[in-house]
Amino acid sequence: MRRARKILPSGAWSGTAALSVTLDFDRRYRRRLRFSTDQGTEILLDLPEAIHIRDGDALLLEDGALVAVHAAPEQLLEISAPAPDLLIRLAWHLGNRHLSAQFLPGAIRILDDHVIADMVRGLGGTAAPITAPFDPEPGAYHG
């Protein structure tokens, strides 16, 4: 089995990756993971510590080959508000619940959760279900 021991951030690697893998958010935050590439090659991710692997990063295999990482589409909520101050307030409530969040111009994406959707709507925001790749902020203490 081929082994990956290093992550190359998006923009820090060049060339063409012969292999690719499409993973959801949960499987892109790991230290050790066995998976199959989109082409069927078995890979063992073996890192010293858990890291948030982002869409566009590459896994560097021991033989020097690259595996391009793609974020899989997931069931999400896209949260918006009629005014910026309400969107800030909604962001505070999401953060208070320690939810992973992806910030976009005028919107916040989180993993689908009907309880949070009801809370957002109750506070005057919009929570629209969507299917899209999820690439949340890694957090202040994750480098």
Stockholm file with secondary structure:
# STOCKHOLM 1.0

chainA/1-143         MRRARKILPSGAWSGTAALSVTLDFDRRYRRRLRFSTDQGTEILLDLPEAIHIRDGDALLLEDGALVAVHAAPEQLLEISAPAPDLLIRLAWHLGNRHLSAQFLPGAIRILDDHVIADMVRGLGGTAAPITAPFDPEPGAYHG
#=GR chainA/1-143 SS CEEEEEEECTTSCCSCCSEEEEECTGGGEEEEEEEECTTSCEEEEEEEEEEECCTTCEEEETTSCEEEEEECEEEEEEEECSSHHHHHHHHHHHHHTTCCCEEETTEEEEECCHHHHHHHHHTTCEEEEEEEECCCCCCTTCC
#=GC SS_cons         CEEEEEEECTTSCCSCCSEEEEECTGGGEEEEEEEECTTSCEEEEEEEEEEECCTTCEEEETTSCEEEEEECEEEEEEEECSSHHHHHHHHHHHHHTTCCCEEETTEEEEECCHHHHHHHHHTTCEEEEEEEECCCCCCTTCC
//
